[in-house]
Amino acid sequence: MSVTKKSLFIPYRNPTYEGKALLQRVEEFYQFMNRRRSLRMFSDKSVSKEVIQNIIMTASSAPSGANKQPWTFCAISSPEVKAKIRQAAEAEEYTNYHGRMSDTWLDDLKGFGTDEHKPFLEIVPWLIVVCKRAYEEEDGEKKNNYYVNESVGIATGFLLTAIHQAGLVALTHTPSPMNFLTKVLNRPANERPFLLIPVGYPAENAKVPKTQRKPPEDVIIYYE
């Protein structure tokens, strides 16, 4: 991947809002995003490649250090590849749940009903593996990317927002370590898996844990 070095400035064009219109927009968007939930109960209902591409390109519009765009999104619908990913992920998760995770960690997870079994990895129509690119190779020379974790984290936020906006659901799945994804997907040495995200429709009788988000006073400190 090569991103042009030449910096050209163009006029900024985007509508702005004030007063009641501004407040209404941000309140409505907050309420919309506050309904987003991580799901583990997916339908096998198909989602078109065009939808997935638009969702990923929304993610790829995120800001990044020096505009390096240090990400690759692997979109997987192949049943064979999904089966390989599930098998490898469950092997790692078995180790996690049977020795790698601390007792405190396991206790914190009890209310979510999770274990090493991940059938949704095959049920869901798409898996998106977000990869971070530590460097690029140009003419046999390594050139570092900047703020890679931060940039890819922001892009993943855009991705989850785009999935929610489409009326689809997702899960930020982190079978750690995720090196197996590099092997299964045959990714190059400059890439590392960042997140594994199943994407699709919710199952007909899907349920999510009853959780509570922190109130403003617990997440915001104003300096006025």
C-alpha positions in Angstrom: 0.0 0.0 0.0 1.3 3.4 -0.9 -0.2 6.7 0.3 0.8 9.8 -1.6 3.2 12.1 0.3 2.1 15.2 -1.5 -0.1 17.3 0.8 -2.8 19.2 -1.1 -5.3 21.4 0.7 -8.9 21.6 -0.5 -11.9 23.5 0.8 -13.7 21.9 3.7 -17.4 21.2 2.8 -19.8 19.9 5.4 -23.0 21.3 6.9 -22.8 22.9 10.4 -25.6 23.2 13.0 -26.4 25.5 15.9 -28.8 25.9 18.8 -31.8 23.5 19.0 -31.0 21.8 15.7 -27.5 20.9 17.0 -28.7 19.7 20.4 -31.4 17.6 18.8 -28.9 15.9 16.5 -26.5 15.0 19.2 -29.2 13.8 21.5 -30.8 11.6 18.8 -27.4 10.2 17.8 -26.6 9.4 21.4 -29.9 7.6 21.9 -29.3 5.7 18.7 -25.7 4.6 19.6 -26.7 3.8 23.2 -28.9 1.0 21.8 -25.8 -0.6 20.3 -25.0 -3.9 22.0 -22.4 -6.7 21.5 -24.2 -9.9 20.5 -23.3 -13.6 20.5 -26.5 -14.9 19.1 -26.5 -14.4 15.3 -28.7 -15.4 12.4 -27.3 -17.1 9.3 -29.3 -14.6 7.2 -27.1 -13.4 4.3 -25.6 -9.9 4.1 -24.4 -8.7 0.7 -20.8 -8.1 -0.2 -21.7 -4.6 -1.2 -23.1 -3.8 2.3 -19.9 -5.1 3.9 -17.7 -3.1 1.5 -19.5 0.1 2.3 -19.3 -0.6 6.1 -15.5 -1.2 5.7 -14.9 1.8 3.6 -16.7 3.9 6.3 -14.1 2.5 8.8 -11.3 3.3 6.4 -12.4 7.0 6.4 -11.1 7.3 9.9 -8.2 9.6 10.8 -4.7 8.1 11.1 -1.2 9.1 12.0 0.3 11.0 9.0 -2.6 9.6 6.9 -0.8 6.3 6.7 -4.1 4.4 7.1 -2.3 1.5 8.7 -5.1 -1.1 8.5 -6.3 -4.1 6.4 -9.8 -5.4 6.8 -10.2 -9.1 6.0 -13.8 -9.9 5.1 -14.6 -13.6 5.3 -17.7 -15.3 4.1 -16.1 -18.7 3.1 -17.6 -21.5 5.2 -14.3 -23.4 5.0 -12.2 -20.4 6.3 -14.8 -19.6 9.0 -14.6 -23.2 10.2 -10.8 -23.0 10.4 -11.0 -19.8 12.3 -13.6 -21.3 14.8 -11.5 -24.4 15.4 -8.3 -22.3 16.1 -10.2 -19.7 18.2 -11.8 -22.3 20.3 -8.5 -24.0 21.0 -7.1 -20.7 22.2 -10.2 -19.9 24.2 -10.1 -23.4 25.9 -6.6 -22.6 27.2 -7.8 -19.2 28.3 -10.8 -20.5 30.3 -8.8 -23.4 31.7 -5.7 -21.8 33.2 -4.7 -18.7 31.3 -7.3 -16.4 32.8 -7.2 -15.4 36.4 -10.0 -16.3 38.9 -10.9 -12.7 39.1 -11.3 -12.4 35.3 -13.4 -15.6 35.2 -15.6 -14.3 38.0 -16.1 -11.0 36.1 -17.3 -13.0 33.0 -19.8 -15.1 34.9 -22.7 -12.8 34.2 -22.1 -12.9 30.4 -22.4 -16.6 30.0 -19.2 -16.9 27.9 -17.0 -20.0 27.5 -14.6 -21.5 25.0 -17.4 -22.5 22.6 -17.9 -20.0 19.7 -20.5 -21.5 17.3 -21.3 -17.9 16.0 -18.0 -17.8 14.2 -19.6 -20.3 11.6 -23.2 -19.2 11.9 -22.7 -15.5 11.1 -22.5 -14.6 7.4 -19.3 -12.5 7.7 -16.3 -12.3 9.9 -14.2 -9.1 9.7 -10.6 -9.4 10.9 -9.2 -6.0 11.5 -5.4 -6.0 11.1 -2.9 -3.3 12.0 0.0 -2.6 9.7 3.2 -1.8 11.7 5.1 -0.8 8.7 5.1 -0.7 4.9 7.7 -2.1 2.5 8.6 0.1 -0.4 11.4 -0.8 -2.8 12.7 -3.3 -0.2 12.8 -0.7 2.5 10.8 -0.8 5.7 8.9 2.5 6.5 7.2 2.7 9.8 3.6 3.7 10.3 2.7 6.1 13.2 0.2 5.8 16.1 -0.8 2.4 14.7 -2.9 1.2 17.7 -4.6 4.5 18.1 -5.4 4.8 14.4 -6.7 1.2 14.0 -8.7 1.6 17.3 -10.5 4.7 15.9 -11.1 2.9 12.6 -12.7 0.0 14.5 -15.0 2.5 16.3 -16.1 3.8 12.9 -16.6 0.2 11.8 -18.9 -0.7 14.7 -20.8 2.5 14.2 -21.4 1.7 10.6 -22.5 -1.8 11.4 -25.0 -0.4 13.9 -26.3 2.2 11.5 -26.9 -0.6 8.9 -29.2 -2.4 11.4 -26.7 -5.2 11.8 -25.0 -6.5 14.9 -21.4 -7.3 15.8 -19.2 -8.7 18.5 -15.7 -7.4 19.3 -14.2 -10.9 19.7 -10.6 -11.2 21.1 -9.4 -14.8 21.2 -6.0 -14.0 22.7 -3.4 -14.6 21.3 -4.7 -14.1 17.8 -1.6 -15.2 15.9 -3.6 -18.1 14.4 -5.4 -15.6 12.2 -2.2 -14.6 10.5 -1.6 -18.2 9.5 -5.2 -19.1 8.6 -5.5 -15.9 6.4 -1.9 -16.0 5.1 -1.3 -12.4 6.1 2.1 -10.7 5.5 4.7 -10.1 8.2 3.9 -6.4 8.6 0.3 -7.2 9.7 -1.0 -8.2 13.1 -4.6 -9.2 13.9 -6.3 -6.5 16.0 -9.9 -7.7 16.4 -12.1 -10.5 15.1 -15.6 -9.1 14.5 -18.5 -11.3 13.5 -21.1 -9.3 11.6 -24.7 -10.1 10.6 -28.3 -10.1 11.7 -29.4 -11.0 15.3 -30.9 -14.4 15.8 -34.7 -14.4 16.1 -34.7 -14.8 19.9 -31.4 -13.1 20.6 -30.7 -11.9 24.1 -28.0 -9.8 25.6 -26.8 -9.4 29.2 -28.7 -6.8 31.2 -25.9 -4.3 31.8 -25.8 -0.6 32.8 -23.6 2.1 31.3 -21.9 4.6 33.5 -23.8 7.9 34.0 -22.2 11.2 32.9 -20.8 12.0 36.3 -18.7 8.9 36.3 -17.2 9.4 32.8 -16.9 13.2 32.4 -14.8 15.7 34.3 -15.5 19.3 33.2 -12.9 22.0 33.5 -14.9 25.3 33.1 
